[in-house]
Amino acid sequence: MELLVSIAMDYNKLCKSIFALHDDIRYAGVVDETGALLAGGMKKGIDSIVDEAGEELYLAQTAIRRSMRERFDPTMGKARFSYIEREKLSVITLYLDDKVVLITMEPNIDSHTAIDIAEDSLDMLDGKIDI
């Protein structure tokens, strides 16, 4: 039981470190293989653009998309991250063992900055940047 608490605390620390990368990050969360949020969430003072049920559905679909991508790992190699720009926000999805790290950002972030955030987040996951 103590180990699980320690791991969850590390995920919360990771999410806080991701928020520190850029002021326009709206959401940083760690999601398990079922789509359950393990740590993190919406930045304080920011309202979600989807309701709670919509967020739960999005997280579940994120977990499913991950499993679908893994089918191509043997031929294409493992996915490092995905990045999508939407009209109302941009989304980075990072892959951590059997978890997913989900980051959403304001739509005004340009793609180069978003990729920098993804790379810095990957460096945190790889232990190259202390969290």
Residue frames as a rotation matrix with the C-alpha (Angstrom) as fourth column:
MET 1
0.567 0.824 0.000 0.00
0.824 -0.567 0.000 0.00
0.000 0.000 -1.000 0.00
GLU 2
0.400 -0.485 -0.778 2.82
0.214 -0.776 0.594 2.41
-0.891 -0.404 -0.206 0.85
LEU 3
-0.645 -0.675 0.358 4.37
0.461 0.030 0.887 1.92
-0.610 0.737 0.292 -2.60
LEU 4
-0.099 0.699 0.709 1.11
0.973 -0.083 0.218 2.87
0.211 0.711 -0.671 -4.35
VAL 5
0.795 0.359 -0.488 0.88
0.502 -0.842 0.199 6.12
-0.340 -0.403 -0.850 -2.37
SER 6
-0.032 -0.914 -0.405 4.51
0.162 -0.405 0.900 6.93
-0.986 -0.037 0.161 -3.24
ILE 7
-0.646 -0.168 0.745 3.89
0.726 0.168 0.667 6.32
-0.237 0.971 0.014 -6.94
ALA 8
0.370 0.869 0.329 0.75
0.909 -0.412 0.065 8.50
0.192 0.274 -0.942 -6.94
MET 9
0.648 -0.192 -0.737 2.69
0.275 -0.843 0.462 11.29
-0.710 -0.502 -0.494 -5.25
ASP 10
-0.505 -0.861 0.068 5.35
0.319 -0.113 0.941 11.10
-0.802 0.496 0.331 -7.97
TYR 11
-0.336 0.472 0.815 2.63
0.930 0.028 0.367 11.42
0.151 0.881 -0.448 -10.62
ASN 12
0.754 0.606 -0.254 1.27
0.646 -0.753 0.126 14.51
-0.115 -0.259 -0.959 -8.87
LYS 13
0.202 -0.783 -0.589 4.79
0.131 -0.574 0.808 15.96
-0.971 -0.240 -0.013 -8.77
LEU 14
-0.635 -0.382 0.671 5.17
0.662 0.179 0.728 15.18
-0.398 0.907 0.139 -12.48
CYS 15
0.204 0.812 0.547 1.92
0.947 -0.305 0.098 17.02
0.246 0.498 -0.832 -13.27
LYS 16
0.780 0.026 -0.625 3.02
0.335 -0.861 0.383 20.06
-0.528 -0.508 -0.681 -11.24
SER 17
-0.254 -0.956 -0.149 6.33
0.210 -0.204 0.956 20.08
-0.944 0.212 0.253 -13.10
ILE 18
-0.459 0.180 0.870 4.51
0.888 0.117 0.445 19.95
-0.022 0.977 -0.214 -16.43
PHE 19
0.677 0.736 -0.019 2.32
0.736 -0.676 0.033 22.91
0.011 -0.036 -0.999 -15.42
ALA 20
0.459 -0.574 -0.678 5.52
0.184 -0.686 0.704 24.83
-0.869 -0.448 -0.209 -14.66
LEU 21
-0.343 -0.642 0.685 6.70
0.788 0.200 0.582 24.44
-0.511 0.740 0.437 -18.28
HIS 22
-0.853 0.122 0.508 4.28
0.298 -0.685 0.665 27.03
0.429 0.718 0.548 -19.71
ASP 23
-0.844 0.533 -0.064 1.54
-0.279 -0.537 -0.796 29.35
-0.459 -0.653 0.602 -18.45
ASP 24
-0.239 0.795 -0.557 -0.88
-0.971 -0.180 0.159 28.23
0.026 0.579 0.815 -21.17
ILE 25
-0.817 0.036 -0.575 -1.02
0.001 0.998 0.062 24.60
0.576 0.050 -0.816 -20.07
ARG 26
-0.111 0.911 0.397 -4.61
-0.807 -0.316 0.500 23.94
0.580 -0.264 0.770 -18.99
TYR 27
0.820 0.476 0.318 -4.51
-0.568 0.743 0.354 20.30
-0.068 -0.471 0.880 -17.93
ALA 28
-0.314 -0.845 -0.432 -1.88
-0.745 0.502 -0.440 17.74
0.589 0.184 -0.787 -16.98
GLY 29
0.425 0.540 0.727 -2.97
-0.861 0.489 0.140 14.29
-0.280 -0.685 0.672 -15.88
VAL 30
-0.793 -0.593 -0.141 -1.77
-0.609 0.779 0.148 10.71
0.022 0.203 -0.979 -15.63
VAL 31
0.300 0.949 -0.095 -4.30
-0.951 0.290 -0.107 8.16
-0.074 0.123 0.990 -16.86
ASP 32
-0.389 -0.415 0.823 -4.22
-0.408 0.878 0.250 4.38
-0.826 -0.239 -0.511 -16.44
GLU 33
-0.992 -0.124 0.008 -5.02
-0.055 0.493 0.868 1.74
-0.112 0.861 -0.496 -19.08
THR 34
-0.366 0.927 0.078 -8.75
0.916 0.374 -0.146 1.94
-0.165 0.018 -0.986 -18.31
GLY 35
-0.180 0.264 0.948 -8.90
0.475 -0.820 0.319 5.73
0.861 0.508 0.022 -18.68
ALA 36
0.742 0.415 -0.527 -9.06
0.646 -0.232 0.727 6.45
0.179 -0.880 -0.440 -14.94
LEU 37
0.439 -0.558 0.704 -7.32
-0.256 -0.829 -0.497 9.64
0.861 0.038 -0.507 -13.83
LEU 38
0.359 -0.409 -0.839 -4.56
0.793 0.608 0.043 8.72
0.492 -0.680 0.543 -11.35
ALA 39
-0.124 -0.476 -0.871 -3.09
0.779 -0.591 0.212 12.17
-0.615 -0.652 0.444 -10.72
GLY 40
-0.947 -0.318 -0.045 -3.27
0.245 -0.805 0.541 15.76
-0.209 0.501 0.840 -11.86
GLY 41
0.050 0.985 0.168 -6.16
0.936 0.012 -0.351 17.38
-0.347 0.174 -0.921 -13.63
MET 42
0.522 0.269 0.809 -7.29
0.631 -0.760 -0.155 20.86
0.574 0.592 -0.567 -14.59
LYS 43
-0.633 -0.761 0.140 -5.10
0.535 -0.561 -0.631 23.81
0.559 -0.324 0.763 -13.63
LYS 44
-0.237 0.526 -0.817 -6.49
0.870 -0.259 -0.419 25.76
-0.432 -0.810 -0.396 -10.68
GLY 45
-0.287 0.225 -0.931 -8.61
-0.042 -0.974 -0.223 28.70
-0.957 -0.025 0.289 -11.77
ILE 46
-0.788 0.029 -0.615 -9.35
-0.615 -0.085 0.784 27.30
-0.029 0.996 0.085 -15.24
ASP 47
0.133 0.908 0.398 -12.73
-0.626 0.388 -0.677 25.90
-0.769 -0.159 0.620 -16.21
SER 48
-0.654 -0.267 0.708 -12.94
0.249 0.808 0.534 22.73
-0.715 0.525 -0.462 -18.26
ILE 49
-0.639 0.433 -0.636 -14.53
-0.756 -0.510 0.412 23.09
-0.146 0.743 0.653 -21.68
VAL 50
-0.337 0.562 -0.756 -16.23
-0.187 0.747 0.638 19.70
0.923 0.357 -0.146 -21.26
ASP 51
0.463 0.548 0.697 -18.45
-0.824 -0.025 0.567 18.45
0.328 -0.836 0.440 -18.45
GLU 52
-0.115 -0.543 0.832 -17.38
-0.840 0.501 0.211 15.65
-0.531 -0.674 -0.513 -16.11
ALA 53
0.535 0.379 0.755 -19.01
0.027 0.886 -0.463 12.92
-0.844 0.268 0.464 -18.21
GLY 54
0.973 -0.196 -0.123 -17.29
-0.158 -0.174 -0.972 14.28
0.169 0.965 -0.200 -21.33
GLU 55
0.179 -0.958 0.224 -13.93
-0.974 -0.205 -0.097 14.28
0.139 -0.201 -0.970 -19.58
GLU 56
0.012 -0.115 0.993 -14.38
-0.501 0.859 0.106 10.68
-0.865 -0.499 -0.047 -18.44
LEU 57
0.846 0.348 0.404 -15.28
0.172 0.539 -0.824 9.63
-0.505 0.767 0.396 -21.99
TYR 58
0.772 -0.610 -0.181 -12.27
-0.521 -0.443 -0.729 11.48
0.365 0.657 -0.660 -23.44
LEU 59
-0.054 -0.820 0.569 -9.91
-0.968 0.183 0.173 9.82
-0.246 -0.542 -0.804 -20.95
ALA 60
0.269 0.222 0.937 -11.35
-0.127 0.973 -0.194 6.38
-0.955 -0.067 0.290 -21.74
GLN 61
0.988 0.110 0.112 -10.95
0.100 0.111 -0.989 7.01
-0.121 0.988 0.099 -25.48
THR 62
0.445 -0.896 -0.009 -7.36
-0.874 -0.432 -0.225 8.15
0.197 0.107 -0.974 -24.88
ALA 63
-0.132 -0.456 0.880 -6.61
-0.645 0.713 0.274 4.79
-0.753 -0.532 -0.388 -23.23
ILE 64
0.599 0.424 0.679 -8.23
0.212 0.734 -0.645 2.95
-0.772 0.531 0.350 -26.15
ARG 65
0.932 -0.295 -0.211 -6.26
-0.323 -0.410 -0.853 4.97
0.165 0.863 -0.477 -28.73
ARG 66
0.085 -0.944 0.318 -3.08
-0.968 -0.002 0.252 4.03
-0.237 -0.329 -0.914 -26.89
SER 67
-0.020 -0.065 0.998 -3.86
-0.171 0.983 0.061 0.32
-0.985 -0.169 -0.030 -27.12
MET 68
0.890 0.363 0.276 -4.64
0.216 0.199 -0.956 0.71
-0.402 0.910 0.098 -30.83
ARG 69
0.672 -0.708 -0.219 -1.30
-0.717 -0.546 -0.434 2.46
0.187 0.449 -0.874 -31.45
GLU 70
0.008 -0.709 0.705 0.57
-0.770 0.445 0.456 -0.31
-0.638 -0.547 -0.543 -29.61
ARG 71
0.700 0.306 0.645 -0.53
0.112 0.845 -0.523 -2.79
-0.705 0.439 0.557 -32.29
PHE 72
0.928 -0.339 0.154 1.95
0.103 -0.165 -0.981 -1.10
0.358 0.926 -0.119 -34.63
ASP 73
0.678 -0.698 0.229 4.89
-0.613 -0.365 0.701 -0.97
-0.406 -0.616 -0.675 -32.18
PRO 74
0.335 -0.612 0.716 6.61
0.294 0.790 0.538 -4.08
-0.895 0.030 0.445 -33.62
THR 75
0.298 -0.196 0.934 6.71
0.953 0.119 -0.279 -2.63
-0.056 0.973 0.223 -37.13
MET 76
0.545 0.009 0.839 6.86
0.345 -0.914 -0.215 1.15
0.764 0.407 -0.501 -36.54
GLY 77
-0.683 -0.714 -0.153 8.46
0.407 -0.198 -0.892 1.35
0.607 -0.671 0.426 -33.12
LYS 78
-0.177 0.611 -0.772 6.89
0.968 -0.033 -0.248 2.69
-0.177 -0.791 -0.585 -29.94
ALA 79
0.386 0.394 0.834 5.01
0.497 -0.850 0.172 5.97
0.777 0.348 -0.524 -30.09
ARG 80
-0.706 -0.647 -0.288 6.74
0.624 -0.375 -0.685 8.71
0.335 -0.663 0.669 -28.09
PHE 81
-0.558 0.604 -0.569 3.86
0.185 -0.578 -0.795 11.18
-0.809 -0.549 0.211 -28.13
SER 82
-0.244 0.518 0.820 0.99
0.944 -0.067 0.324 12.48
0.223 0.853 -0.472 -30.22
TYR 83
-0.747 0.001 -0.665 0.01
0.212 -0.947 -0.241 16.10
-0.630 -0.321 0.707 -30.75
ILE 84
-0.260 0.730 0.632 -3.28
0.939 0.039 0.341 17.45
0.225 0.682 -0.696 -32.02
GLU 85
-0.979 0.042 -0.201 -4.47
0.000 -0.979 -0.205 21.00
-0.206 -0.201 0.958 -32.53
ARG 86
-0.187 0.973 0.135 -8.17
0.982 0.184 0.037 21.70
0.011 0.139 -0.990 -32.10
GLU 87
0.046 0.276 0.960 -10.00
0.412 -0.881 0.234 24.98
0.910 0.385 -0.154 -32.43
LYS 88
0.744 0.405 0.532 -10.42
-0.268 -0.549 0.792 25.41
0.613 -0.731 -0.300 -28.67
LEU 89
0.592 -0.633 0.499 -7.30
-0.605 0.061 0.794 23.66
-0.533 -0.772 -0.347 -27.34
SER 90
0.184 -0.619 -0.764 -4.24
-0.714 0.450 -0.537 21.63
0.675 0.644 -0.359 -28.26
VAL 91
0.846 0.194 0.496 -3.49
-0.487 0.660 0.572 18.20
-0.216 -0.726 0.653 -26.82
ILE 92
-0.200 -0.897 -0.395 -0.26
-0.822 0.373 -0.430 16.28
0.533 0.239 -0.812 -26.21
THR 93
0.896 0.394 0.207 -0.45
-0.444 0.777 0.446 12.61
0.015 -0.491 0.871 -25.29
LEU 94
-0.156 -0.986 -0.054 2.71
-0.918 0.165 -0.360 11.00
0.364 -0.006 -0.931 -23.88
TYR 95
0.680 0.372 -0.632 3.22
-0.237 0.927 0.290 7.31
0.693 -0.048 0.719 -23.20
LEU 96
-0.228 -0.676 0.701 4.61
-0.926 -0.073 -0.371 6.19
0.302 -0.733 -0.610 -19.84
ASP 97
-0.933 -0.132 0.335 4.85
-0.236 0.927 -0.291 2.41
-0.272 -0.351 -0.896 -19.34
ASP 98
-0.614 0.776 0.142 1.18
0.767 0.545 0.340 1.35
0.187 0.318 -0.930 -19.14
LYS 99
0.066 0.592 -0.803 0.01
0.633 -0.647 -0.425 4.91
-0.771 -0.480 -0.418 -18.38
VAL 100
0.054 0.004 0.999 -0.74
0.861 -0.506 -0.045 7.96
0.506 0.862 -0.031 -20.50
VAL 101
-0.450 -0.160 -0.878 0.22
0.589 -0.793 -0.158 11.52
-0.671 -0.588 0.451 -19.64
LEU 102
0.144 0.628 0.765 -2.32
0.955 -0.290 0.057 13.93
0.257 0.722 -0.642 -21.10
ILE 103
-0.571 -0.352 -0.742 -1.55
0.503 -0.864 0.022 17.64
-0.648 -0.361 0.671 -21.48
THR 104
0.331 0.643 0.691 -3.95
0.936 -0.319 -0.152 20.23
0.123 0.696 -0.707 -22.87
MET 105
-0.644 -0.618 -0.451 -2.98
0.612 -0.770 0.181 23.78
-0.459 -0.159 0.874 -23.79
GLU 106
0.191 0.647 -0.738 -4.63
-0.042 -0.746 -0.665 26.99
-0.981 0.158 -0.115 -24.86
PRO 107
0.665 0.158 0.730 -5.13
0.641 0.381 -0.667 27.14
-0.383 0.911 0.152 -28.64
ASN 108
0.946 -0.302 -0.122 -2.80
-0.325 -0.870 -0.372 30.15
0.006 0.391 -0.920 -29.00
ILE 109
0.215 -0.907 0.362 0.29
-0.320 0.285 0.904 27.97
-0.923 -0.310 -0.229 -28.37
ASP 110
0.382 -0.147 -0.913 2.13
-0.923 -0.009 -0.385 27.50
0.048 0.989 -0.140 -31.64
SER 111
0.941 0.089 -0.327 3.17
-0.132 0.985 -0.115 24.03
0.311 0.151 0.938 -32.74
HIS 112
0.059 -0.993 -0.107 6.88
0.000 0.107 -0.994 24.64
0.998 0.059 0.007 -32.08
THR 113
-0.400 -0.126 0.908 6.18
-0.840 -0.344 -0.419 25.57
0.366 -0.930 0.032 -28.45
ALA 114
0.641 0.709 0.294 3.87
-0.766 0.616 0.183 22.56
-0.052 -0.343 0.938 -28.08
ILE 115
0.716 -0.450 -0.533 6.59
0.094 0.819 -0.565 20.23
0.691 0.355 0.629 -29.37
ASP 116
-0.355 -0.848 0.393 9.07
-0.327 -0.281 -0.902 21.83
0.876 -0.449 -0.177 -26.94
ILE 117
-0.002 0.460 0.888 6.61
-1.000 -0.014 0.005 21.11
0.015 -0.888 0.460 -24.10
ALA 118
0.918 0.338 -0.206 6.30
-0.358 0.932 -0.063 17.51
0.170 0.131 0.977 -25.31
GLU 119
0.303 -0.893 -0.334 10.09
0.112 0.381 -0.918 17.09
0.946 0.240 0.216 -25.50
ASP 120
-0.469 -0.447 0.761 10.61
-0.650 -0.409 -0.641 18.63
0.598 -0.795 -0.099 -22.03
SER 121
0.394 0.697 0.599 7.89
-0.914 0.368 0.173 16.38
-0.100 -0.616 0.781 -20.63
LEU 122
0.858 -0.155 -0.489 9.54
-0.051 0.922 -0.383 13.33
0.510 0.354 0.784 -22.21
ASP 123
-0.177 -0.979 0.101 12.84
-0.144 -0.076 -0.987 14.40
0.974 -0.189 -0.128 -20.64
MET 124
-0.185 0.208 0.961 11.08
-0.972 -0.182 -0.147 14.47
0.144 -0.961 0.236 -17.25
LEU 125
0.811 0.575 0.103 9.70
-0.582 0.811 0.056 10.98
-0.052 -0.106 0.993 -17.85
ASP 126
0.666 -0.634 -0.393 13.15
0.191 0.654 -0.732 9.74
0.721 0.413 0.557 -18.87
GLY 127
0.732 -0.353 -0.583 14.76
0.635 0.043 0.771 11.30
-0.247 -0.935 0.255 -15.79
LYS 128
-0.134 -0.810 0.571 16.83
0.904 -0.336 -0.264 13.78
0.405 0.481 0.778 -17.81
ILE 129
-0.401 0.116 0.909 15.07
-0.255 -0.967 0.011 16.71
0.880 -0.227 0.417 -16.09
ASP 130
-0.914 0.060 -0.401 14.45
0.395 0.358 -0.846 16.57
0.093 -0.932 -0.351 -12.35
ILE 131
-0.109 0.936 0.334 10.84
0.159 -0.315 0.936 16.93
0.981 0.155 -0.114 -11.27
